[in-house]
Amino acid sequence: MKTSLRHTNFELQGTLLQDEPLSKHTSFRIGGAARYFVKPKSVEDVSNAIAFAQSQELSWHVLGNGTNILFPDHGFDGVIIHLGPSTDLNQVTIEDDRLYAEAGASLATARHLSEKSGFGAMDFLVGIPATLGGALAMNAGIPEGAIGDLVTSVIALDHNGKLQQLSQAECEFGYRSSRIRREQMVVLAAQLDLTQGVDWDKFALMLRRKQQPNGYSPGCVFKNPSLSPQSAGWLIDKSGLKGYNVGDAQVSCSHANFILNRGQARSADVLALIDIVREKVYKEFNLELNLELEVVLN
Ligand SMILES: Cc1cc2nc3c(=O)[nH]c(=O)nc-3n(C[C@H](O)[C@H](O)[C@H](O)COP(=O)(O)OP(=O)(O)OC[C@H]3O[C@@H](n4cnc5c(N)ncnc54)[C@H](O)[C@@H]3O)c2cc1C
């Protein structure tokens, strides 16, 4: 079945929604409506969605599982391309010691499959509620390593919708950063080398996961500053901000680098709280905190 938009030449094999609340698609449960929300069924759908946005002079943005993103209260006046586990681009296979996954695959599914096939290479990614595409864009991981360490190649569309194959080096992975994110590419699929290892501490990871609060929140809001041996969470805690709130947005009492939506938090509350945290930490420690959370402005 094809969905299409009257008065335009935008045709899709997948689903097209209009005025879709973004709060339904983010772990923060915050965000107004997206003018267009596309659930692609094929790579062609993804490039058609980009071409449509460009032809209408609209912004576009890719969304995975929405676990590291804050949308504005007034919504997104453009095209959201949702590559999540509920779309058709979610396949994961393993051949020999290589894992091949499409962008919408859940990282947990990919990790389970690699474990079942006798490879522990992805075990350090346990507990990260990402899609493969979101994990690669963010270079998600833990202090000892990140998903980029396992990558052999990534297939992506560049910002103009042109197909690219990138090697690990060409992805320019860094601490919660990548060329994919910087240049607003769309990951379609990737191959991981399951013989690569990250030397990590299982006990320390379990402890860290235990400190993470339950509730509506993304992961860590701030990156750990490179100029300090202390984590962003420690700096926020020592600035006396645990439990501090603006409206229903609150610095978590158990892990100070998490901000929780206690129910009715607006994007504006979160942004005001972020400013307060940054100012206080700067005043106390003379250190700038940079965002790990993707804040979408539109
Ligand atoms: C409880 C909890 C624990 C967490 N623990 C960790 C952790 O230990 N380590 C860690 O690194 N992160 C952690 N996170 C944060 C988050 O899960 C990661 O940043 C993850 O990589 C985001 O993936 P996503 O699919 O949800 O992406 P989204 O939040 O949907 O998007 C994040 C960014 O990725 C881009 N993106 C998404 N899909 C694609 C695609 N197909 N192609 C190109 N760009 C894309 C988006 O445009 C956006 O810029 C945690 C989050 C939560 C809620």
The ligand as a MOL file (V3000), in Angstrom:
LIG
                    3D

  0  0  0     0  0            999 V3000
M  V30 BEGIN CTAB
M  V30 COUNTS 53 58 0 0 0
M  V30 BEGIN ATOM
M  V30 1 C 18.1300 4.7850 30.5590 0
M  V30 2 C 19.1030 5.2570 29.5220 0
M  V30 3 C 20.4240 4.8330 29.5800 0
M  V30 4 C 21.3610 5.2760 28.6410 0
M  V30 5 N 22.6570 4.8460 28.7370 0
M  V30 6 C 23.5440 5.2560 27.8180 0
M  V30 7 C 24.9210 4.8170 27.8970 0
M  V30 8 O 25.3090 4.0700 28.7770 0
M  V30 9 N 25.7710 5.2490 26.9390 0
M  V30 10 C 25.3810 6.0840 25.9350 0
M  V30 11 O 26.2150 6.4320 25.0820 0
M  V30 12 N 24.1110 6.5180 25.8440 0
M  V30 13 C 23.1860 6.1320 26.7610 0
M  V30 14 N 21.8910 6.5740 26.6790 0
M  V30 15 C 21.5150 7.5790 25.6660 0
M  V30 16 C 20.9460 7.0320 24.3360 0
M  V30 17 O 20.3790 5.7490 24.4990 0
M  V30 18 C 22.0500 6.9910 23.2740 0
M  V30 19 O 22.5320 8.2890 22.9750 0
M  V30 20 C 21.5710 6.3520 21.9630 0
M  V30 21 O 22.6590 6.2570 21.0880 0
M  V30 22 C 20.4410 7.1100 21.2810 0
M  V30 23 O 19.8970 6.2490 20.3010 0
M  V30 24 P 18.4200 6.4670 19.7510 0
M  V30 25 O 18.1480 5.4320 18.7470 0
M  V30 26 O 17.4670 6.5820 20.8750 0
M  V30 27 O 18.6140 7.8820 19.0360 0
M  V30 28 P 17.6870 9.1850 19.1020 0
M  V30 29 O 17.5910 9.6590 20.5110 0
M  V30 30 O 16.4340 8.9490 18.3830 0
M  V30 31 O 18.6100 10.2050 18.2950 0
M  V30 32 C 19.8690 10.6120 18.8150 0
M  V30 33 C 20.7010 11.1940 17.6730 0
M  V30 34 O 20.9730 10.1680 16.7390 0
M  V30 35 C 20.4990 10.5520 15.4440 0
M  V30 36 N 20.0210 9.3530 14.7450 0
M  V30 37 C 19.1070 8.4500 15.1470 0
M  V30 38 N 18.9610 7.4890 14.2140 0
M  V30 39 C 19.7880 7.7980 13.2000 0
M  V30 40 C 20.0810 7.2290 11.9300 0
M  V30 41 N 19.4950 6.1080 11.4770 0
M  V30 42 N 21.0050 7.8420 11.1380 0
M  V30 43 C 21.6160 8.9810 11.5410 0
M  V30 44 N 21.3720 9.5840 12.7270 0
M  V30 45 C 20.4660 8.9930 13.5450 0
M  V30 46 C 19.3730 11.5490 15.7190 0
M  V30 47 O 19.1450 12.3860 14.5970 0
M  V30 48 C 19.9570 12.2910 16.9020 0
M  V30 49 O 20.9070 13.2250 16.4710 0
M  V30 50 C 20.9480 6.1520 27.6140 0
M  V30 51 C 19.5990 6.5610 27.5390 0
M  V30 52 C 18.6930 6.1360 28.4880 0
M  V30 53 C 17.2570 6.6030 28.3760 0
M  V30 END ATOM
M  V30 BEGIN BOND
M  V30 1 1 1 2
M  V30 2 1 2 3
M  V30 3 2 2 52
M  V30 4 2 3 4
M  V30 5 1 4 5
M  V30 6 1 4 50
M  V30 7 2 5 6
M  V30 8 1 6 7
M  V30 9 1 6 13
M  V30 10 2 7 8
M  V30 11 1 7 9
M  V30 12 1 9 10
M  V30 13 2 10 11
M  V30 14 1 10 12
M  V30 15 2 12 13
M  V30 16 1 13 14
M  V30 17 1 14 15
M  V30 18 1 14 50
M  V30 19 1 15 16
M  V30 20 1 16 17
M  V30 21 1 16 18
M  V30 22 1 18 19
M  V30 23 1 18 20
M  V30 24 1 20 21
M  V30 25 1 20 22
M  V30 26 1 22 23
M  V30 27 1 23 24
M  V30 28 2 24 25
M  V30 29 1 24 26
M  V30 30 1 24 27
M  V30 31 1 27 28
M  V30 32 2 28 29
M  V30 33 1 28 30
M  V30 34 1 28 31
M  V30 35 1 31 32
M  V30 36 1 32 33
M  V30 37 1 33 34
M  V30 38 1 33 48
M  V30 39 1 34 35
M  V30 40 1 35 36
M  V30 41 1 35 46
M  V30 42 1 36 37
M  V30 43 1 36 45
M  V30 44 2 37 38
M  V30 45 1 38 39
M  V30 46 1 39 40
M  V30 47 2 39 45
M  V30 48 1 40 41
M  V30 49 2 40 42
M  V30 50 1 42 43
M  V30 51 2 43 44
M  V30 52 1 44 45
M  V30 53 1 46 47
M  V30 54 1 46 48
M  V30 55 1 48 49
M  V30 56 2 50 51
M  V30 57 1 51 52
M  V30 58 1 52 53
M  V30 END BOND
M  V30 END CTAB
M  END
